[in-house]
């Protein structure tokens, strides 16, 4: 069974860029909610070197159908050459929250098609 909803995760170099991504996705009605956490410390390999940096993480609630547009939206605004963009399925959730998520995405899709 394929899940209808996703939590998309990306990290970026500044709170300002995280805010920019969040506002763009919300304004385009590609997400019902974007939570920003940070600063966080990321440890990772990049171009053969072990790196450490301060980042901000965006947790984006959307639908599987909107994922391609969400990914494009993030890439358009993201300063990294290879940004983290991963989608995690929402396999369970409170019925009230999932109904709200569905309504916000449905409302957004209707507004976009009007």
C-alpha positions as MATLAB code, in Angstrom:
seq = 'XXXXXXXXXXXXXXXXXXXXXXXXXXXXXXXXXXXXXXXXXXXXXXXXXXXXXXXXXXXXXXXXXXXXXXXXXXXXXXXXXXXXXXXXXXXXXXXXXXXXXXXXXXXXXXXXXX';
ca = [
       0.000    0.000    0.000;
       1.397    3.370   -1.010;
       1.134    6.216    1.481;
      -0.611    9.424    0.427;
       1.395   11.800    2.595;
       5.076   12.528    3.085;
       7.403   14.393    5.358;
      10.136   15.854    3.169;
      13.389   16.773    4.901;
      16.009   19.252    3.758;
      18.829   21.075    5.545;
      20.290   24.424    4.629;
      23.074   26.764    5.702;
      21.029   29.518    7.340;
      17.766   30.211    9.090;
      17.073   32.845    6.431;
      17.315   30.272    3.624;
      15.149   27.809    5.581;
      12.534   30.566    6.006;
      12.704   31.372    2.291;
      12.105   27.733    1.348;
       9.278   27.390    3.886;
       7.478   30.518    2.732;
       7.800   29.640   -0.965;
       6.386   26.126   -0.460;
       3.528   27.454    1.662;
       2.771   30.347   -0.707;
       2.614   27.918   -3.644;
       0.422   25.594   -1.535;
       2.894   22.740   -2.050;
       2.972   22.068    1.700;
       0.465   22.271    4.522;
       3.171   22.843    7.134;
       6.919   23.467    7.291;
       8.737   23.230   10.616;
      12.223   24.706   10.938;
      14.649   23.313   13.515;
      18.054   24.697   14.271;
      20.709   25.329   14.503;
      21.761   21.703   14.304;
      25.262   20.340   13.842;
      25.758   18.123   10.795;
      28.733   15.792   10.343;
      29.143   14.426    6.815;
      31.449   13.481    3.954;
      31.738   15.990    1.099;
      34.114   15.634   -1.851;
      36.338   13.179    0.036;
      36.600   15.271    3.196;
      34.940   14.844    6.546;
      32.983   18.053    7.249;
      31.086   19.624   10.123;
      28.696   22.551    9.790;
      25.822   24.356   11.427;
      22.546   23.938    9.539;
      18.787   24.434    9.790;
      16.421   21.581    9.022;
      13.043   21.917    7.314;
      10.371   19.264    7.924;
       7.811   19.663    5.144;
       4.352   18.022    5.265;
       2.948   17.358    1.800;
       1.394   14.683   -0.397;
       3.126   12.091   -2.528;
       1.527   13.652   -5.619;
       3.152   17.033   -4.903;
       6.647   15.644   -4.205;
       8.126   16.453   -7.659;
       7.020   20.087   -7.337;
       8.307   20.294   -3.755;
      11.703   18.947   -4.843;
      11.894   21.467   -7.715;
      10.891   24.279   -5.364;
      13.604   23.381   -2.867;
      16.294   23.057   -5.552;
      15.349   26.445   -7.023;
      15.962   28.217   -3.699;
      18.687   26.052   -2.166;
      22.286   27.292   -2.098;
      23.890   23.814   -1.935;
      25.194   22.023   -5.013;
      23.675   18.765   -3.751;
      21.023   19.525   -1.142;
      19.593   16.852    1.085;
      16.042   16.247   -0.095;
      14.536   13.043    1.232;
      10.920   11.979    1.598;
       9.682    9.834    4.446;
       6.246    8.216    4.241;
       3.684    9.148    6.846;
       2.314    5.688    7.511;
       0.094    6.576   10.461;
      -1.187    9.744   12.071;
      -4.059   11.130   14.070;
      -7.190   11.237   11.935;
      -7.744   14.916   12.733;
      -4.216   15.890   11.675;
      -4.332   13.858    8.469;
      -7.745   15.358    7.605;
      -6.279   18.850    8.119;
      -3.265   17.970    5.957;
      -5.512   16.612    3.200;
      -7.742   19.711    3.319;
      -4.837   22.161    3.108;
      -3.291   20.337    0.178;
      -6.698   19.983   -1.529;
      -7.440   23.664   -0.961;
      -4.051   24.554   -2.364;
      -4.519   22.422   -5.453;
      -7.948   23.964   -6.060;
      -6.578   27.507   -5.628;
      -3.752   26.766   -8.053;
      -6.128   25.379  -10.692;
      -8.595   28.282  -10.422;
];
